Amino acid sequence: MYIIKAEQNQIKNIVGMSIRAFEADMNVGGKKGDCPPEFDSIEWHRKMAEEGRLFQAIEDEKLVGAAILFPDTSHKSLYIGRIFIDSIYHRKGYGILLMKCIENEFPYISEINLDTPSWNVRTNAFYEKLGYKKVKIEDGFVFYQKKK
């Protein structure tokens, strides 16, 4: 797998994947409407792409997922705004590969931060499996950090 900055001609496909991925979270404890803000917005994803924050994940020449990434201006930390793998590719190890690609894309950073809903058992277990440590729980979210 590799990641590249999202191509404008892929935005609609990326949004479709986002919708399928986050709606699948309802199967692991989410309720209708528990999706992240703008998860289904073409305009918002287009803006993230224009700002260089939206990356597409490619495996075997297929678009399988995406990530929205916010490196800080000092280039010492990275905030992962969200990652998602199209639900048709869930449980195939692509999420792990995507996280490794993200870490490799920013070799100069010393820490990665992210958050996920506390109700989402799947994503919490996923981040802990990858070595992320809980730093706080607040307002229904678990905040994770990984030092490199």
Order of alpha helices (4+ residues) and beta strands (2+ residues): beta-alpha-alpha-beta-beta-beta-alpha-beta-alpha-beta-beta
